[in-house]
Amino acid sequence: MKKVFLSISVFFIFSLLQAQFYAEWTEPVAITDSLSINSNPVVLTATVNSYNDVFCFYEKKMSVDSPSQIWYQNIYLMTGEQLVLSDNNFEYRNPKTVNSSPYYDSRYFLIYESNETGNFDLYGIEFFVDGSFGSPFNLTNTPGDESSCSLGAGYEFIEACWKHEESILTSHISIVGDSLQFEEVFTIDTTNCFDPVCSQNHVLYRKIMNDSSHIYYSSFNEAENLWTVPDTIYATGNNINLRVANSSPSYFDNSVIALWENNKQLVSWENNYNTISFGEFQGIPECFEPDFLTFDLWVNFFDFPAVITFCSGEGQNREVFASAGYGSIGLNISNNSVADSNPQVFYGPNFSNYFNAISIWQSHINDNMVLYMSQISILMGSISEKDGDNNKFLKTSPNPFKNELKIDYYLSTNEEANIDIYSITGKQIHHIDIKSKMTGWNNYTWNPV
């Protein structure tokens, strides 16, 4: 008799009051007006008390020549666009959100770039789910411009990386009182660097070499508290539109870390430092501007992201496509008669065995840009047999349960199941002998309290 072992890695957990499951990508919904230029969206999911606390922050320009402002919208309640930061003389751009959970007690911050002091520096402001804000504070105050700030969350700390003139800098982020603070700032590279992205353990960026855009990276050595000397990931062709996983993989995970565009094709970088190419993506020959979310768990096809979004087509025929899970086809989710661009995908609310993925993109309408969104639910709790491998690993991420977890599993004839539960450090914290041996789908509800 074969045994199916389900190994689950658990970490910070929370519950939601309600759940809504989307079996297919929802019809696109505009989240901004059509009389302005909207860009650079980022989603903050603050669903500690209500699954409706899902906010999108973004840039807005009233005209091509007007200064950038920062606005937000509750994209689940659709209560209307709200102004955050604006000035007739200064720019407010590139909003990024900091969700402190599980590091602190559910605090949320906005990081942005502004030229209030003459050159562009990084600033922050605390955000509360009732729609109020704290007082702005400086994160940097240096000669020269800061730009292209990117944030990456991991299990232990939040990482920031940004461009200072031609250099790439990075630092851990701490909460100090009512503000954020960069810890030790490290310089990763100093010449011809662009578009940094980061996770807890990696900083990746584009570097121009011989008129070609290469992908470089540096890794964090926690024991020595140092970043490694930058090395090349990919130096073939012209590599652009670099994206990194929003959730940091665990030490045993081989999922995709980064994804980018090369000659209208998609190329990815795995946790085991190999590059793979998706080539012609499921019958769609040209792919631009990719973004993705990882499962951050062991699944049958560990080298395939949970969700991939990208554009394909030219001019007015450029549309947003998305694939949710291995084997799913690239579906046209924008499906309109205008040019669409810059699709991004974010984690939405998390439920007992699935999470909602939210895709947001720009639609070009009458010389303006409107932000549209669509979402789909991604199942996370089911295990199935593959190639005679009896050990099945499932890690619940990003943080979908609090008081109990419903674990779904499938048994073939003459199989039984045991469940082993591990901490994110790999320490076994619980073992469950499953008594039921019924063929077909079964479930077990684990209460960690």
N, C-alpha and C positions, 0 to 999 in steps of 0.2 A: 504493500500500500504506500503510495506516495504521500508525502506531507508538503503542504504549502505553508511556508513561513512568511508572515507579514511583519515586516520590521518598520516601525514608524518612529521618526525623529520629531520630537516635540519641543516647542519653545513658547514665547509669550503668546497669550491667548485671550480672545475677547468674544463677546456674543453680540448678536443683533436682534432687534425687536421683531423684525419681520423679514421675509425673504421673497424675492421675486426671481424666477428662473426664466432665462431667455434661451430657448432652444436654437434659435437662429438669430443672425444679425438683425437688429431692429431697424425700422425705417429711419433714415437720417432726420435729425432734428437740428434746426439752427439754434445756436446758443448765444449769438450776437446779432446786432442789427446789420443791415446791408448798406448803410450809408457811411461806413468808416472802414479803415484798414486794420484788421485784427490778425494777430500772429502770436507765435511763441506760447501756446497753451501749456499749462501744467495742472495736473489734478491732485487735489488733497482729499483723501478719504479719511474722515474723522468720525467713523461710525462706532464710537464707544457707547453713546447713549441712544442713537437713532440711526437706522440704515439710510436715512435721507440726508445725512450730513456729508454730502459729496460736492466739493467746490472746484470750479475751474478758474484759475487766474490766467491772465493773458495781457499782451500789449494791445493798445488801441491808439491809432492815429486818426484824427479827424480829417486830415488831408495829407498828401505826400510831403508837404513842407512843414507841417505842424509837429510839435514835440511829441514824443511817445508818452503815453500814460499807462497806468496799470489799473485794470478793472478785474472784477470777479463776478461769477454767477453760480448760484446753487443749481447744479445741472440735474438734480433729481426732483427738486420742488419747482424749479423754473420761476422763481419769484422776481426775476428782473435783474438786469445788469446793475452792478454797484461800483462806483468809483472808489479807488483806493488811494492813488497818488497821481497828482498832476501839477503842472506849473507852466506858465506861458513862456518861461525862459529855459527851463531845465528838462532833461530827458529822464524818464523812468522806464527801464527796459529789462528784458530777460528775467522775468520772475521765476523763482524756484522755491519749492516748499520743503520745509523740514517738519517731519512727523516724528516726535521724540519717542513715541512708543516703539519698543518696550524699554527704552533706556531711562525714561523719566515718567512722570505721571501725566501722560497724554497732553503734552503741550505742542503748539503748532506755531511755526514761524515762516515768514516770507523773506527770502533773500533776493535782492535786486541790484541793478547797476544804475548809477546816477552821476551826473556831472555837476552836482550842486556846488562843489568847491572849485570848479574850473576844468579839472580832468575827471575821468570816470573812475569812481571807487565803488567798492562793494558795501552795501548797507543791508540792514535787517530790520524787521518789525514783527512783533508778536501778533498772532491772529487768534481770535476766540470764535467758537462756533456760533455765538449769538450775533456775529457780524461786526463786532467791535475790534479795535486794534490798540496795541500799546504805543509807546513812543519810538520813533526811528532811532537807530544807532549805527555807528560806523563799524565795519569789519576790517576795512583797510583805509589807510590814509597815506598814500605814497606818491612820489612824483611819477608821471606817466599814467597811462590808461590801463585799467583792468577791464577785461571783457571775456566773453564766452564761458561764463561760470557754469559749472555742472556739479550736481550732487549725486552721491552714491551711498545707499544704505546697506549696512551689513548687520551681522548678529551682535557685534560688540561696540561699534561706533559708527558715526556718520562721517563720510569723507567729502571734502570739497576740492575741486580743482578748477583752475582758471588760467587765462592768458594774461600776462603782464608784459606789455610791449611785445617782444618776440619770444618770451620765455614761458614755460609751463610751470606753474606752482601748484602745490597741494598741501592740505592740512586736515587733521581731524577737527571736528567741531564739538565744542562743549557749551552747555547752558550754564550761564553765570548770572544769577539773579533774574532780572527781567530781559536779559539780552543773550545773544550768542557770542562766542569768542573762538577765534582760531587758536589752536594750540601751536606747536612748533611748525613753522612754514618751511617746506622743502622745495628746492628748485630741481625740477626733473630734467629740463633741457633749456637751451638758451638761444637757439638759432632756427629760423625758418619753421616755426611750430604753429599749428592751427588746430582749432576745434577739439580741445581736450574733453574726454569723458572718463568717468571713474566709477569703480565699485569700492568696496571696503579694502580690497587687496590689490587692485590694479589701477593704473592710470594709462589710458591709451590716447593717442593723438595722431594727427597727420603731420608729416614732415616733408617739406619740398626738397627733393634731391634730383639734380640734373633735370629740372623742369617737369618732374613727375612727383605725384603725391604718394608717399609710402606710409604704411601704418607702423607706428612704433609703440612700445609699451615699457612700463617699469612696474615692478612688483614690490610690495611692502614686506620687509623682513622684520616681523614683530619682535623676535628675540634681540635683534640689534637695534631696533627702532630706526631703521634706515630704509630708503628706497634704493632698489638695485639700479645699476647703470643701464640706461635705455638700450633696448635691443629691437631689431626689426622683426615684425610679424610677417609682413607681406610687402614685397618690393616689385611686384610684377604689374605693369600697367599703371593706370591712374585710379587711385582709390579715394573715394569721396563718401560723404553722407554716413559717417561712422556712428554707430549706436552701441551701447553697452547694456548688459543685463541690469534691470532695475533691482534685482535681488541677488545677493552674493551667494554663489554656490557653496555647499558644504564640502568638507575635505574629501568625501567619497563620491562626489557628484561629477559626472563628465558632461554636463550640459553646456550649451553654447554660452560663451561669455560676451562675444562681440559679433556684430554683423555690419557689413558695409556694401557699397556699390562699386563694382569694377566692370567697366565696359558694358553697362546696362545689364549686368548679371549680379546675383547676390553671392557673397562670400562670407563665411563665418569662421570664428576662432573658438575652439573648444577649451575646456578646462585642462585637458592634458597637453595643451600647447600645440595641437595640430590645427591646420587650416583645412576646411572643407568647402567645396563649392556646390551650391544648389543648382548651378547652371541654368538651363531653361526651366523656370519654376512651374511645374505642373501644367505645361502646355502654353504658358505665357512667355513669349520669347524675350521681351525686354522689360526689365524691372528697375525702378528708380526709387530713391528716397525710402529705404526700408526702416522699419522699427519693429521691435518684438518684445514679448514677455516670455520668461522661462517658466517651466513647471517648477524648477528648483526641487526636483524629486527624482527618484529612480522610477522610470517607466519603461515600457517595452522599447521605445525609440528615444533613448536618452540624448541623442545628438540632434533632436528636432525641437524647436521652441514650442511653447504652448500656443502662442499667437504670433503671426507675422502679418504686418501690413506693409503695403508698398504701392507705388503708382505705376501705371503702364499706359501707353498711348501718347499721342502728341497733340499739342494745341487744345482745341475745344474738346477733343476726344480723350484727353488724359483723365483717367479715373482712378479711384482708390480701390485696391483689392485687398482681401484679407483671407488668411487661412488659419483655422483654429484646430490644432492637433494634427498628428501625423496622418497622412492619407486623405485629409480633407482638401478639396480643390480650392484654388484661389478664386474667391467670389468677388464680383463687383459690388461693393457695398455703398458707393456713392451714387452711381447709376443716374447721372443727370446729363444735361446738354451744355455744361460749362466746364472750364478747366479746373481740375482739382490738384492740390499739391500738399506736400509736407505732412503726410499722415503720421500721427503719433499714437501710441497705445499705452494705456495706463491700467494699473490695478484699481478696480472698483471695490465695492463691499465684498466681504467674505462671509460665507455661510458654512453650514456644518460639513459639507463635502464638495463645495464648489465656490468659485469666485467669479465675479463679473469683470470682464475686460471691456474697457471703454476706449474706442478709437475716435480721435478728433483730427480734423483736417481743415484746410482752407479751400473755399470755393471762390473763384474769381468772378465777380458779378459787377458789371458797369464800372470797371476800374477800381472797385473796392474788393475787400476780401472778407468773407463771412466764415465764421467757424461753425462747422457741423459736427455732430457726434452720432455714433451708433455703438451698440454694445451687444455682447453675447456672454452666456454663462459657460464656464469651463469646469467640467466635472473633475474631481481630484481624488475621490475615495474608492475607486474600483480597481481591482487587480485581476488580471487574466493570465492564463498559461502562455508561455512562449518558449519554444525550442527546448523543451525538457529542463529548463532552469527552474528548480523548485523554490529558490529563495527569491521572494518578491519584496522589494523595498518601496515604501511609500512615505514621503515626508510631507506633512501638512504645512503648506506655505502658500500665501503669506498669512500666517496667524489666524486660522479660521475658527477656533473653538475656545470655550472658556470652561464650562462646568462638565461638559461631556462631548464625546466624539462618536459619531456613528460610523463604523467601519464596514464597508460593503466588500464582499469577496465572493469569488466564484469557485466552486468545487466540481471537478470532473468526477467520473465514476471511480471509486476506490481511492479517493483523496481525503485527507483530513487537514485541519489547519491549526497552527499555533500562532500567537501574536506576541512578538517581543517589542517593547517600547524603549527607545533610547533617548537620552538627552542629545543636544546638538554637539556635545563633546565626544559622543560615542559611548557613554556609560549607560549600561542597561539599567533601567529603573523599574521595569515591570515585565512579568511574563504571564501570559494567559493561555491556558489549555482550553481549546474549543471543544465542547462536548458534542455539539451537533455535527453530523457528517452527511447532511442531506445534499444530494447532487443538485447543482444549479446555484442560483444566487442566494447568499446568506448575508446576515449582518450581525455585528456585535456592537453594543454600545458600551464604551469605556468611560467611566467617571473617574477623573484623576484626583478628586477631592477625598 
